[in-house]
């Protein structure tokens, strides 16, 4: 038994429904999979619509809580401050032994539960970031490799999908808040940098296979050549469990290039619009 956690605002309500529809398609045992949502400002009507959609999809346990974000966005306008609520999940609200957190700009295409069987109780499961993959080699965690040389060259992880035992959540919340207060000069990507610094200090990240948070990159190849050296140095999984649409060119926008993955996303998007009557 586990819960899937989402953090959304009004702008990401429709994408979150897309993520949930794909999750339903990929989850044989929906009845024992709980859905938990944190939001800074969904209306009561939108929350009720989301709850009804979750029930229609076959998930029997749903809860939503209103929480105010405490951090500012420093990356770009397409980033929602709601994503920084991920550290406000607590064991009582989740009410399951495990939490799988997902950003809203994903499709779930496989078994989310499979990492939980081997996840250590005091660690969190994350996938290494494709673009900022190494501490000290990019804009993430500025100054950390100089202050703590032992961290230089260590893996840097993406925070868009996270697996953990719920008993970790209280310590994670407290420690990340302390990092944001006292180590702000090392923070560039807000919560993701804070999560990585917490993991480095506590050796608390359990690396997961790339298919559990695979970036959809064909969109970038359509827009420029900068992605090709990155792709030449890595292998992008062909059968992702979580397909993550990072960056500003989101698949629900008309400006997004059409790729096979974007076409798949838009089929789910049409389904979500029908369910929400948009």
C-alpha positions as CSV (number, residue, x, y, z in Angstrom):
1,X,0.0,0.0,0.0
2,X,1.3,3.4,-0.9
3,X,0.1,6.9,-1.7
4,X,0.9,9.1,-4.7
5,X,1.4,12.7,-3.8
6,X,0.9,15.7,-6.1
7,X,1.4,19.4,-5.4
8,X,-0.7,21.6,-7.7
9,X,-2.1,25.1,-8.2
10,X,-4.8,26.1,-10.6
11,X,-2.5,26.3,-13.6
12,X,-1.5,22.7,-13.1
13,X,-4.9,21.3,-12.3
14,X,-5.5,19.9,-15.8
15,X,-2.0,18.4,-16.1
16,X,-2.4,16.7,-12.7
17,X,-5.6,15.0,-14.1
18,X,-3.6,13.8,-17.0
19,X,-1.0,12.3,-14.7
20,X,-3.7,10.6,-12.6
21,X,-5.4,9.2,-15.7
22,X,-2.1,7.7,-16.9
23,X,-1.5,6.4,-13.3
24,X,-4.9,4.7,-13.4
25,X,-4.0,3.0,-16.7
26,X,-0.7,1.8,-15.3
27,X,-2.0,0.6,-11.8
28,X,-3.7,-2.7,-11.7
29,X,-4.6,-2.3,-8.0
30,X,-6.1,1.1,-7.9
31,X,-8.2,0.4,-4.8
32,X,-5.2,0.2,-2.5
33,X,-3.4,3.1,-4.0
34,X,-4.1,6.4,-2.3
35,X,-4.0,9.9,-3.8
36,X,-2.8,12.8,-1.7
37,X,-2.8,16.4,-2.9
38,X,-1.3,19.6,-1.5
39,X,-2.4,22.9,-3.0
40,X,-1.9,26.6,-2.2
41,X,-5.1,27.8,-3.7
42,X,-7.4,25.4,-5.6
43,X,-11.0,26.5,-5.2
44,X,-13.4,24.2,-3.3
45,X,-15.2,23.5,-6.6
46,X,-11.9,22.4,-8.3
47,X,-11.0,20.3,-5.3
48,X,-14.4,18.6,-5.5
49,X,-14.0,18.0,-9.2
50,X,-10.6,16.4,-8.6
51,X,-12.0,14.2,-5.9
52,X,-14.8,13.0,-8.1
53,X,-12.3,12.3,-11.0
54,X,-10.1,10.3,-8.7
55,X,-13.1,8.2,-7.6
56,X,-14.2,7.7,-11.2
57,X,-10.7,6.4,-12.0
58,X,-11.0,3.8,-9.4
59,X,-8.9,5.1,-6.5
60,X,-10.8,4.8,-3.3
61,X,-8.7,7.0,-1.0
62,X,-8.3,10.7,-1.7
63,X,-7.4,13.6,0.5
64,X,-6.5,17.2,-0.2
65,X,-4.9,19.9,2.0
66,X,-4.4,23.6,1.5
67,X,-0.9,24.8,2.3
68,X,0.9,28.1,1.6
69,X,4.3,27.8,-0.2
70,X,7.1,29.3,1.8
71,X,9.8,29.6,-0.9
72,X,10.1,31.8,-4.0
73,X,10.8,30.6,-7.5
74,X,14.2,31.5,-8.9
75,X,14.4,29.4,-12.0
76,X,11.7,30.4,-14.5
77,X,8.1,31.5,-14.9
78,X,6.9,28.0,-16.0
79,X,7.9,26.6,-12.5
80,X,4.9,26.5,-10.1
81,X,5.5,27.5,-6.5
82,X,3.2,24.6,-5.6
83,X,5.9,22.1,-6.4
84,X,7.8,23.4,-3.3
85,X,5.1,22.0,-1.1
86,X,6.5,18.5,-1.6
87,X,8.2,18.7,1.8
88,X,4.9,19.4,3.6
89,X,3.6,15.9,3.2
90,X,3.5,14.2,6.6
91,X,2.9,10.6,7.8
92,X,-0.5,11.4,9.2
93,X,-1.8,13.0,6.0
94,X,-0.3,10.4,3.7
95,X,-1.7,7.6,5.9
96,X,0.2,4.9,4.1
97,X,3.6,3.3,4.7
98,X,5.1,4.8,1.5
99,X,4.8,8.0,-0.5
100,X,5.6,8.3,-4.2
101,X,5.8,12.0,-5.0
102,X,5.3,13.1,-8.6
103,X,5.5,16.4,-10.4
104,X,2.4,17.1,-12.4
105,X,4.1,17.3,-15.8
106,X,4.5,13.5,-16.1
107,X,2.9,10.4,-17.6
108,X,3.0,7.2,-15.6
109,X,3.6,4.3,-17.9
110,X,4.6,1.5,-15.6
111,X,4.7,0.1,-12.1
112,X,5.4,2.9,-9.6
113,X,5.5,0.5,-6.6
114,X,8.5,-1.6,-7.8
115,X,11.2,0.5,-6.1
116,X,9.5,0.3,-2.7
117,X,10.4,-3.3,-2.1
118,X,14.1,-2.6,-1.9
119,X,14.0,1.0,-0.5
120,X,15.9,1.4,2.8
121,X,13.7,2.9,5.5
122,X,16.0,5.9,6.1
123,X,16.6,6.7,2.4
124,X,14.7,8.3,-0.5
125,X,14.7,7.0,-4.0
126,X,15.6,9.5,-6.7
127,X,16.9,9.4,-10.3
128,X,20.0,11.2,-11.4
129,X,19.2,14.4,-13.3
130,X,19.9,14.3,-17.0
131,X,20.9,17.9,-17.5
132,X,22.5,18.7,-14.1
133,X,23.9,15.3,-13.3
134,X,27.0,16.0,-11.2
135,X,27.7,18.2,-8.2
136,X,30.2,20.9,-9.1
137,X,29.7,20.6,-12.8
138,X,26.7,22.9,-13.4
139,X,24.6,25.7,-11.9
140,X,23.0,23.5,-9.3
141,X,24.3,23.8,-5.7
142,X,26.6,26.8,-6.3
143,X,29.6,26.8,-4.0
144,X,28.9,23.4,-2.4
145,X,31.8,21.6,-4.1
146,X,34.2,24.3,-2.9
147,X,32.9,24.3,0.6
148,X,32.7,20.5,0.9
149,X,35.3,19.0,-1.6
150,X,34.1,15.5,-0.9
151,X,30.8,16.3,-2.6
152,X,32.4,17.3,-5.9
153,X,31.6,14.8,-8.6
154,X,28.8,13.1,-6.6
155,X,25.5,12.5,-8.5
156,X,22.9,15.2,-8.5
157,X,19.3,14.0,-8.6
158,X,16.1,15.3,-10.1
159,X,13.3,15.9,-7.6
160,X,10.4,15.4,-10.0
161,X,9.7,11.8,-8.8
162,X,10.6,10.6,-5.3
163,X,10.0,7.4,-3.3
164,X,10.2,7.2,0.5
165,X,8.9,5.6,3.7
166,X,6.6,8.1,5.3
167,X,8.6,7.9,8.6
168,X,11.3,10.0,6.7
169,X,9.0,12.9,6.0
170,X,9.2,14.7,9.3
171,X,13.0,14.7,9.4
172,X,13.1,15.7,5.7
173,X,10.7,18.6,6.3
174,X,12.7,19.9,9.3
175,X,16.1,19.5,7.7
176,X,15.2,21.0,4.3
177,X,13.7,24.1,6.1
178,X,16.9,24.5,8.0
179,X,18.9,24.3,4.8
180,X,16.8,26.9,3.1
181,X,17.2,29.3,6.1
182,X,21.0,28.8,6.7
183,X,22.4,27.7,3.3
184,X,20.6,29.9,0.9
185,X,23.8,31.0,-0.9
186,X,24.1,27.3,-2.0
187,X,20.6,27.2,-3.4
188,X,19.8,27.8,-7.1
189,X,17.1,25.3,-8.0
190,X,15.2,25.9,-4.7
191,X,13.7,22.7,-3.3
192,X,15.7,20.4,-5.6
193,X,19.0,21.9,-4.5
194,X,17.9,21.7,-0.9
195,X,16.9,18.0,-1.3
196,X,20.2,17.2,-2.9
197,X,22.2,19.0,-0.2
198,X,20.2,17.1,2.5
199,X,21.0,13.8,0.6
200,X,24.7,14.6,0.4
201,X,25.0,15.5,4.1
202,X,23.1,12.4,5.3
203,X,24.0,9.9,2.5
204,X,20.3,9.4,2.3
205,X,19.6,9.0,-1.5
206,X,19.1,5.6,-2.9
207,X,19.7,5.9,-6.7
208,X,17.0,4.5,-8.9
209,X,17.2,3.4,-12.5
210,X,16.6,6.1,-15.2
211,X,13.3,4.7,-16.3
212,X,11.7,5.8,-13.0
213,X,12.2,9.5,-14.1
214,X,12.9,9.7,-17.8
215,X,13.1,13.1,-19.4
216,X,11.2,13.5,-22.7
217,X,13.9,14.9,-24.8
218,X,12.6,14.7,-28.4
219,X,10.9,18.1,-27.9
220,X,14.3,19.7,-27.3
221,X,15.9,18.1,-30.3
222,X,13.2,19.7,-32.4
223,X,14.1,23.2,-31.0
224,X,17.9,23.2,-31.2
225,X,21.2,21.3,-31.3
226,X,22.2,21.9,-27.7
227,X,20.7,18.6,-26.6
228,X,22.7,16.3,-28.9
229,X,26.0,16.2,-26.9
230,X,24.0,15.4,-23.8
231,X,22.2,12.5,-25.6
232,X,25.4,11.3,-27.0
233,X,26.8,10.8,-23.5
234,X,23.8,8.9,-22.1
235,X,21.2,6.3,-22.9
236,X,17.6,7.5,-22.6
237,X,15.3,4.6,-21.5
238,X,13.0,3.4,-24.3
239,X,10.4,2.0,-21.8
240,X,10.0,4.6,-19.1
241,X,7.9,4.1,-15.9
242,X,7.7,7.9,-15.4
243,X,8.0,10.1,-18.4
244,X,8.8,13.6,-17.3
245,X,8.1,16.7,-19.5
246,X,10.6,19.1,-18.0
247,X,11.3,22.6,-19.4
248,X,9.1,25.4,-20.6
249,X,7.7,23.6,-23.7
250,X,5.0,21.7,-22.0
251,X,3.0,19.2,-24.1
252,X,-0.4,20.8,-23.2
253,X,0.8,24.1,-24.9
254,X,0.2,24.7,-28.6
255,X,3.8,25.9,-29.0
256,X,5.2,22.5,-28.0
257,X,6.6,20.5,-30.9
258,X,4.8,17.3,-31.8
259,X,6.7,14.1,-31.0
260,X,5.4,10.6,-30.4
261,X,5.5,11.2,-26.6
262,X,3.7,14.5,-27.0
263,X,1.1,12.9,-29.1
264,X,0.5,10.3,-26.4
265,X,0.3,13.0,-23.8
266,X,-2.3,14.9,-25.8
267,X,-4.5,11.8,-26.1
268,X,-4.5,11.7,-22.3
269,X,-5.1,15.4,-22.3
270,X,-8.3,15.1,-24.4
271,X,-9.5,12.4,-22.0
272,X,-8.8,14.7,-19.0
273,X,-10.7,17.6,-20.7
274,X,-13.7,15.3,-21.2
275,X,-13.7,14.2,-17.6
276,X,-13.3,17.8,-16.3
277,X,-15.8,19.1,-18.9
278,X,-13.3,21.7,-20.1
